[in-house]
Amino acid sequence: MTGDTINHRPLCAGYLRRLDGVDDQVEQRLIADMCALSAREGFTLTLVFIEKQPGYTAALDAMTHYCQRHDIRNVVVPSSQHLNTLPSLAYLAENLLQQDIGGRVWIAAPTKEEEMSCPLATEDGGTT
């Protein structure tokens, strides 16, 4: 299988982190949300990589390599917190992941802050 399509739909991968409060039931709901977003955007969600230990990135690294190997250009996450719990670092992680896969990170349930501009921008155009 190449990353191009299944049933003429481009593939995407999913990633979530077992944050505090994410039990098996919540995990299944988050995966369902990612599947729904994927379908709405015209993708087939092929695999969801789950980071089970806080502070680790083994699943994120594995997903990135999987996407690169299979030419998958889209990744779905439940929220940017699943990339990092600190907003500025989540923004950086999202941009780095987009560069690594040569595509886009889709947020299944963005918060109002995630829908706003870059949290690192300052009025004079510099960064913090």
Secondary structure, 3 states (H helix, E strand, C coil): CCCCEECCEEEEEEEEECCCCCCHHHHHHHHHHHHHHHHHCCCEEEEEEEECCCCCCHHHHHHHHHHHHCCCCEEEECCHHHCCCCHHHHHHHHHHHHHHHCCEEEECCCCHHHHCCCCCECCCCCEC
